[in-house]
């Protein structure tokens, strides 16, 4: 699946947060999980409109690079990590 440039930018932001967490000692399971609303707190998303972030997340879930549960928690998938590496 081809990602739009805006979605790809959002994915880079999420992936960079994952890498930051890993570099400061978080475990992989803890690094890939984002509680509901936690994504919006990432500094690089501060200037984004929330519906734009939500749309990008929807595209990434459709591409199977992210998972989203009923509570709104988001998780990077192995396919997503492999894509970004």
C-alpha positions, 0 to 999 in steps of 0.5 A: 500500500502506498502511503500519502506523504502526510501519513508517511510523515506521521509514521516517521514521527511515531517511529522516531518516538519508538526509537527514542524510547528504546534509546532511553531504556524502555523495553520493546513491548513498552516502546511500541504501545501508545495509550489513548491520546498519548500520540497527540502529546508527541512534540512533533504533533503539536502543530498538527490538527487532531483530525489530521493525525487521526486520518494518518493513524487510520491509513496506517492501521489499514496498511497494518503498520499500526494496530488500534484497539477499542480503547483507542490505544495504538501499537506499532506492528512488526510489519510497521517496524520492518517497513521503517527500518 
